[in-house]
Amino acid sequence: MKIPLSQPSITQLEIDSVTLAITEKWISGTGPDVREFEQLLTERIGRHALACSNGTVALEATLRMLGVGYRDQVIVPALSFAAPAAAVINVGAIPVFVDIDPVSWTIDPEQTIRARSAKVKAAIAVDLLGHPADYENLKPLELFNIFLIEDAAEAHGAKYQGRYTGLFGVAATFSFHANKGITAGEGGAILTHHEKLYDKLKLYLNHGMTPEKPYYHEMAGTNGRLGNLQAALACAQMERWDELISKRNEVAYWYDQLLPEEIGRRPVAPWAQPSTWLYTVTHSERDQLVTFLREHEIDSRAIWPMLPNLPLYATGERYPVANRVSKEAFWLPTSAEMTYEDVELVVKTIKEGLTKI
Ligand SMILES: *Cc1c(COP(=O)(O)O)cnc(C)c1O
């Protein structure tokens, strides 16, 4: 592909950081860069941060340490990358799908509150495609003792009513996968104010033991640690946070300016200050357009299928907004290092495609 969907931005800063770590033999999950990365995240977002191996493990561990398990139910949005729903299944619980809201494409708060029951123990709100969920209207969940978890994997640097994503719910999770706004290659983090939850998560992700008492396992934990080499990469990216986030937003701004009106834009709710993950647009002839772009070496991709449309997650219910968005939305190449000329080329090719369909 001439223009890839997503490319990480690796500079000398990242190379030096990883080189130093490997030269000093700081390679395991107990290395100093892991603690440094957690510190940088805490300073940036304003909440205790715990690094872990990836965003999916972050969700699974959080559910587990909140006591969500066998046959409990967890509310998740019908349209998202599958990790939240899979995490629910993997702790033995059952996902309850709720449609997204047409104003924000994030989980519909009214329908979420309506989906509550004695069996529902938690809800995962996804800051979908860089856009925060409607946290004010999800607040009533607390009254029903339902834990709210924020999945901010796609929304580094986005804000809800002026506050960073990662600050909502009892805990928030991030992914630092290679295609996310800030990357560790593979990596994740959990942010929480809840000290007990933080301590439990720390224990769980480190084999259920503390460094003070080696091999004294307080619980059957797991190894969900982030490696020091990943953390060294992530520390360098954290230093470049403002630059990386604003460059992606600039690419989105260029697309917004240059794309013709027939291409639908992602809606933005009044409470949101989104950040760009993958720039997302809509068109009724989405599949033909994506094929045309791909034939012209532009790595565009259709968004995920709505989860209940997969046999694995089929419920027999209807989710009209999620269904429509999953059939019309697609991604255009988005990376911090894309130039105005790259965006112009993508737009030119889309305009050509539009005349052919
Ligand atoms: C990427 C992503 C995850 C999973 O993150 P990994 O680090 O790849 O495990 C979870 N939730 C959402 C919404 C994501 O986009």
The ligand as an SDF file (V2000), in Angstrom:
LIG
                    3D

 15 15  0  0  0  0  0  0  0  0999 V2000
   -7.4960   -1.6310   20.8300 C   0  0  0  0  0  0  0  0  0  0  0  0
   -8.6580   -1.7610   21.7220 C   0  0  0  0  0  0  0  0  0  0  0  0
   -8.6500   -2.6090   22.8490 C   0  0  0  0  0  0  0  0  0  0  0  0
   -7.6130   -3.6540   23.0980 C   0  0  0  0  0  0  0  0  0  0  0  0
   -6.3720   -3.2460   23.2370 O   0  0  0  0  0  0  0  0  0  0  0  0
   -5.1360   -4.2650   23.0270 P   0  0  0  0  0  0  0  0  0  0  0  0
   -4.0280   -3.5180   23.6620 O   0  0  0  0  0  0  0  0  0  0  0  0
   -4.9660   -4.4470   21.5600 O   0  0  0  0  0  0  0  0  0  0  0  0
   -5.4660   -5.5260   23.7440 O   0  0  0  0  0  0  0  0  0  0  0  0
   -9.7170   -2.5720   23.7110 C   0  0  0  0  0  0  0  0  0  0  0  0
  -10.7810   -1.8070   23.4780 N   0  0  0  0  0  0  0  0  0  0  0  0
  -10.8580   -1.0190   22.3870 C   0  0  0  0  0  0  0  0  0  0  0  0
  -12.0710   -0.1810   22.2060 C   0  0  0  0  0  0  0  0  0  0  0  0
   -9.8120   -0.9880   21.4690 C   0  0  0  0  0  0  0  0  0  0  0  0
   -9.9050   -0.2330   20.3690 O   0  0  0  0  0  0  0  0  0  0  0  0
  1  2  1  0
  2  3  1  0
  2 14  2  0
  3  4  1  0
  3 10  2  0
  4  5  1  0
  5  6  1  0
  6  7  2  0
  6  8  1  0
  6  9  1  0
 10 11  1  0
 11 12  2  0
 12 13  1  0
 12 14  1  0
 14 15  1  0
M  END
$$$$
